[in-house]
Amino acid sequence: MPTSSKTPRIAIAIMAAGKGTRLKSKLPKVLHEVGGKPVLAHVVAAASQIVPPQDVHAIIGHEAERVRQALAPTGIGFVVQAEQRGTGHALMVARDSLASYDHVLVLSGDAPLVRAETIARLRDFHLAKKAGMTLLTAEMEIPAAYGRIIRKSAKSDDVRAIVEQKSLKGNQHRIREVNAGFYGFDVRALFGNIDKLRTDNAHGEFYLTDMAAILVKAKKRVVAVLAEDSNEILGGNTREELMAIDQHLRLEKCRTLMAAGVSIYFPATCVIDSDVEVGPDTVIEPYVQLLGKTRVGSDSRISSFSVIRNTEIGDGVTILPGCVVDDSRVQNKATLGPYSRLRPGSDIGEGAKVGNFVETKKIKLGKGSKANHLTYLGDAEIGEGVNIGAGTITCNYDGIHKHKTVIEDGVFVGSDSTLVAPVKLGKGSYIGAATCVTDDVPADSLAVGRARQVVKEGWVAEKRASLKPKH
């Protein structure tokens, strides 16, 4: 049973069991992504700012194991509602997980715009009013199918009833205050009365909204607090609604970054995920995508049509147009592009350059080193001050295993060289153009491995003559 200590124990329960039929998807509704992460992850992130993750309980049902796996890294708890019989039934199922708390806040798992500040507002109002049930409400110009809030009087905090759209009568149609589907409950009042819920409705389900009337009848206080922004209650029931939410999240992210000193040209064209961080005085040009947990330092410039995911970018970095970067690191004052591709595990050193049509994978490129053109570098450790000529490739795969190439400081690799791993180029060595390197090259040595040029004068003329038809 609930504790009697002065500081109340508060849990947050998140309704996340639904299928999302209107999305016409095999993916559970709460795992569809907006703002770069699952819908439910946004709600969990906000909730976890109010209570510790272990006090957040997601009530899951459809594709429960898939949802559990996706959200497991957050550290929250899970309750399985194997049979989905309504929102009231969800809390019945969660009774054992919630009964030891004093209060529970109930959130909708498909409303990713909710802010931690709004959840705190619901909590504080609920506690201050000593209510059995507190409803979060919103004023909407077009209330649509939302249930309307009937207060005891215009200025009263107390709620007399929640009336569904189809049951509205007379002047009730003019009410713009709607039920957001977010609640605060006194746990004793909730579970002392939840078994009074009935299923005598069109869908044969237990509706949590019916608790308002039940608790009023039980002489418990039912109150409502108005959300400051009605957008926060919006759920995504269709693909169109999800995309509208996604757009809202991304524009808000741009506004937040710009307020912190980032220049974003034409924000409506940029795709910046919710967890991305960007330092002040960095410039983001149109049509840039910054995805996942990307971190960008200060005074950098990200040019148009670049797509960067889960990458750490330092200060003063220049990324020219059309670069694709995944799970990599780009250190201070480095330059990428145009049209470079950094595959996972690439670490580009301070002041280094990776130029046009250069691809890297699982490499370390040292300070001030350059690979400016048409090159593939994979599974390589490259020192400082190295020049990689155009057309150079590391042959890192023998058909079964990957092998490493080591290039020490100050090496010059001539154009069109082929480095067959495992191989090591010693410090200060020089590789002649078009050389195929299969053996280690000692420091300060020249390696040349190509056939000597042969010139046969007049050969072409003789060849043409031999090919002329004979009459």
Helices and strands as residue ranges (DSSP letters): E 10-16, G 21-23, G 29-31, E 33-34, E 37-38, H 39-47, G 53-55, E 56-60, H 64-71, G 72-74, E 77-80, H 87-93, H 95-98, E 103-108, H 116-128, E 133-139, E 148-151, E 159-163, G 165-167, G 170-174, E 177-186, H 187-193, G 194-196, H 210-217, E 222-226, G 230-233, H 239-259, E 263-264, G 267-269, E 271-272, E 277-278, E 283-284, E 289-291, E 295-296, E 301-302, E 307-309, E 312-313, E 318-319, E 324-326, E 329-330, E 335-336, E 341-342, E 347-348, E 353-356, E 359-365, E 370-373, E 376-382, E 387-388, E 393-395, E 405-407, E 412-413, E 418-420, E 423-425, E 430-431, E 436-437, E 446-447, H 459-467
